[in-house]
Amino acid sequence: MNNMSFMLTTEQICNRTKTVTRRLGWRNLKPGLHIAACKKCMGLKKGETIERIAVLWVRTVIREPLCYILDHGIEECAREGFPYMEPERFVDFFCASHKGCKPDSVVTRIEFDYVDLALASREHNEMPERANG
């Protein structure tokens, strides 16, 4: 199971209010796979370990320009975990937090469901280091 960092939206993952994420990479991700949502995956200091916070099941994966979120309105921002954020502000936030990203950059839009951790443990013979939710 691959790890995916949710450093900027850890609270939304823990609260299970986020059901969509956009990424600059993850081009080869396929629906039906499981992902371990983590607080932070890269740039760990010596002695730090990856902290898994949820297991996700990938529903859909599409590639589209980031600015397409403008067509979906505030509902799509809510699915991203920001229920009161306007789409224009989300685009600015995303570009500011992803070096080299522009509103017309093609991103991977990933829609997911949360998996029961006990079920995920049986299916994959592994349990996240810390189970929330």
Solvent accessible surface area in square Angstrom, and as a share of the most:
residue,aa,sasa,rsa
1,M,71,0.32
2,N,90,0.46
3,N,44,0.23
4,M,3,0.01
5,S,35,0.22
6,F,3,0.01
7,M,117,0.52
8,L,95,0.47
9,T,11,0.07
10,T,26,0.15
11,E,123,0.55
12,Q,28,0.12
13,I,1,0.01
14,C,37,0.22
15,N,89,0.46
16,R,85,0.31
17,T,77,0.45
18,K,5,0.02
19,T,42,0.24
20,V,0,0.00
21,T,4,0.02
22,R,5,0.02
23,R,38,0.14
24,L,58,0.29
25,G,27,0.26
26,W,72,0.25
27,R,153,0.56
28,N,130,0.67
29,L,13,0.06
30,K,124,0.53
31,P,77,0.48
32,G,37,0.35
33,L,86,0.43
34,H,34,0.15
35,I,3,0.01
36,A,0,0.00
37,A,0,0.00
38,C,0,0.00
39,K,71,0.30
40,K,66,0.28
41,C,28,0.17
42,M,165,0.74
43,G,64,0.62
44,L,57,0.28
45,K,147,0.62
46,K,209,0.89
47,G,75,0.72
48,E,83,0.37
49,T,101,0.59
50,I,44,0.22
51,E,49,0.22
52,R,45,0.16
53,I,0,0.00
54,A,1,0.01
55,V,0,0.00
56,L,3,0.02
57,W,89,0.31
58,V,1,0.00
59,R,110,0.40
60,T,55,0.32
61,V,28,0.16
62,I,80,0.41
63,R,90,0.33
64,E,13,0.06
65,P,33,0.21
66,L,0,0.00
67,C,39,0.23
68,Y,101,0.38
69,I,0,0.00
70,L,77,0.39
71,D,119,0.62
72,H,90,0.40
73,G,22,0.21
74,I,68,0.34
75,E,114,0.51
76,E,10,0.05
77,C,0,0.00
78,A,37,0.28
79,R,81,0.30
80,E,5,0.02
81,G,6,0.06
82,F,35,0.15
83,P,69,0.44
84,Y,196,0.74
85,M,16,0.07
86,E,96,0.43
87,P,9,0.05
88,E,104,0.47
89,R,148,0.54
90,F,4,0.02
91,V,8,0.04
92,D,94,0.49
93,F,66,0.28
94,F,8,0.03
95,C,27,0.16
96,A,92,0.71
97,S,47,0.31
98,H,48,0.21
99,K,203,0.86
100,G,67,0.65
101,C,13,0.08
102,K,124,0.53
103,P,69,0.43
104,D,100,0.52
105,S,27,0.18
106,V,71,0.41
107,V,0,0.00
108,T,0,0.00
109,R,24,0.09
110,I,3,0.01
111,E,29,0.13
112,F,2,0.01
113,D,52,0.27
114,Y,40,0.15
115,V,13,0.08
116,D,86,0.45
117,L,17,0.08
118,A,51,0.39
119,L,73,0.36
120,A,0,0.00
121,S,29,0.19
122,R,172,0.63
123,E,96,0.43
124,H,68,0.30
125,N,142,0.73
126,E,58,0.26
127,M,99,0.44
128,P,10,0.06
129,E,114,0.51
130,R,97,0.36
131,A,59,0.45
132,N,31,0.16
133,G,82,0.78
